């Protein structure tokens, strides 16, 4: 067996893959590179791909009354997409932008159907990934309505502790739902209480 790509390694942690299936995956997911500030997806576009993040960092944004709000991040080993747009092939309500140089492996809607058909446990893999995304989405939505900005910041530090130094403060403040100055106050308060 040849040494596998990071993408194949990630998939094989979830389902068993034959050598032929590993080769198929490497042909179905095509490489793409983004520079900092590049948009992988613009609001209003139809999302035609799911991407695996090999290296780099993405942020998900929505436009709310003219304000660009950050609501999530994608980091190495994550899958990225506007899933609602991708699954229904309708206009995306979000944008996805690179924060730093980013390398992706992207699969089209059509090739994903081929993955489901030709990889023995492909449909099971898809179901497990969608279940994870669904749970993350429900958790995020619930937090927006029930958590204080301080709670949202603490949740961020728990879920994204390995990338917080790579995210500009104004994106983090937007994610938490406060102005950068308020985020600084939250950090100082938490530092004083040892949280």
N, C-alpha and C positions, 0 to 999 in steps of 0.2 A: 504494500500500500504506500502511495506517495504521501509526503507530508501535506497535511490539510491546511487550507486557508483559515483565517480566524472565523469567517462566516460558517464554514463547514464544521469547524470545531464547536461553535456555538450550537448549531442545529443538532450535531451528534450528541450533545449533552442532554438533549430532550428526546430524540428518537434515534433508533438504530439506522445506520446508513451503509449500504453496500459501496464498494469502490466505484461502480458504475453510477450510482446515485450521487456520490460525491462529485464526480466529473460533471454530471448533468447540472448540479447546483452551481458549479463554477462557471458554466456557460450561460445559465439563465440569469444570474445576477451580474450585471455589467458595472464596471468601475466608473465613478464620477468624482471629480474634485471641485471643491468650493473654496473661494478666498473669504477672509473675514468680511462680513457685510453682504456677501452674495445671498440672494434669496433662492432657496431650493423650490419654494412654492409661494405664489402670490395669492392673496385673498381674491376670490372670484374665478381663479383658474380651476380646471378640473384636475384633481390629483391622479396622475396616471401611473404612479410607482409606489412601491414600498421600498425603503432603503434600510440597509444595515450599516451602522456607523462603525467603520473600522478604526478611524482616528478622528478626533476633533469634537466639536461641541455645537449643537443646534439649539435655537430657542423658538418656541411657538408663541405667536402673538395673535391678538384679536384687536379690531378697531372698535372702540367704544366712544361714541360721540366725538370722534376726531382724535381721541387719545389712543396711542398704541400701547396695549397692555400685554405684558408677558405672563403666560399662564402655565408654561411648562418648559422643561429642558430635555434634550436628548444627548447622551454621552456615549463613549465607546461601549460597544457590545449591545446597544439598544437598537431596536427597530424603530424607524421613523416613518410617519405618513400622516395625512389628514384622512383618517380611516373612514369617516362618514362620507367624504367626497370620493375616496378610492372605491369603496364598496358599492356606492350607488352611481358612480361616474357622474356626479353633479358638482356644481360650483363649490369650491372650498370657502368656508367662513373664517378660516385662519390663514396665517402666513407662517412659513418656516424659513429661518434665516441662520446662516453660519455665524458664530461668534469668533471662531478662530479657524485656521486652515483645517479643512475637513475632507476626509476620504470616505466615500460611500460605495456600497455595492447595491445596485438598484435592479428591481424586477418589475416588469410591466404587469398590468392586470391579466393580460392574455397568457404571459409566461407563468404567472402564479397558478393559473388554472392547470397548466401543463405540469407544474410542480406537484399539485394535488393529485393529478392522474397518474403520474409516472414514478413518484417516490412512494414506496410502499406504505409508509406511515405519514405521508405528506398532509393528508386531511387532519389527522390527529394533531400534528404539529401546529397547523393553522388554528385549530380550535383552542389549544392550550395557550397560544400567544394572544388570541383575541380575548380569552377569559382574563388573562393578566391585565390587558389594556382596559377592559371593562371595569375591573376592580379598581385600577388606578384612577380612572375617570370618575367613578362614583365617589371615591375618597376625596379627590380634588374638589368636586362640586359640593359635597357635604361641608368640606372645610371652608369654602368660600362663604357659606351662609352661617356657619356656626362658630368658626374660630376667630379669635382676635388677631390683629396683625402680629402680635408677639407669638401667639400659638402657631401662626402660619410660618413665621421665621424659624421657630424651633422645629417644626415639621420639615422645613427645607434642610436644616442642618442635619437632621436624621437621615433623610432620603438622598441628599446630594452632598454629604460631607466630603466626599472625595473630589468634588469639582468646585467647591465654593470659592476657592482662591482664584479660579479661572474666569469667574463671572463678574463683569463690571457692576459696581454698586448700583447704578441707576437701573439695570435690568433686574437685579435682585430686589430692589425697592419696589419696582413695578409688580414683580411676582408676589411680594408680600402684601401689596396694595397700599403702599404709603409713599410719601416723598422721600428722597435720599436723606434729608436732614432727620426725618422721623426714624428712619432705619438706623441711623447713627445713634439716636437716643435709645432705641430698643436695645442695640448691642451694648451700649454703656451700662444700661440698667441690668441686663442679664449678666454682664461681667462682674458687676458689683455683688450680685446675689449668687454668683458661682454656678449659674446654669449654662 
